Amino acid sequence: MSKLTKIDEFIIFCLEAYKNKYELRGEDVLNLFQKFKIFSFLENGYDVLHTQSMEYIISEIHQLIKNQE
């Protein structure tokens, strides 16, 4: 069994937080994150993002999705 990296844990935490904030199913959030390249955004921005509040991160994710719809 492989251990999750800090970035993996952060991404999962963000996915769960977004799911809870917008009362979505996990599968729906997974599809959104894949479609709008949120996983890449979180991974590439990890160094800065993990120091921000969850409200800020969720807001940034939501804006990225809305701007691409």
Number of C-alpha atoms within 10 A of each C-alpha: 3 4 7 9 9 11 16 14 12 17 20 14 13 20 21 16 16 22 18 13 11 11 10 12 11 14 10 11 18 16 11 15 19 12 12 17 14 21 20 13 16 21 14 12 12 16 11 9 17 16 9 11 10 15 12 11 18 18 13 15 22 14 12 15 16 10 9 8 7
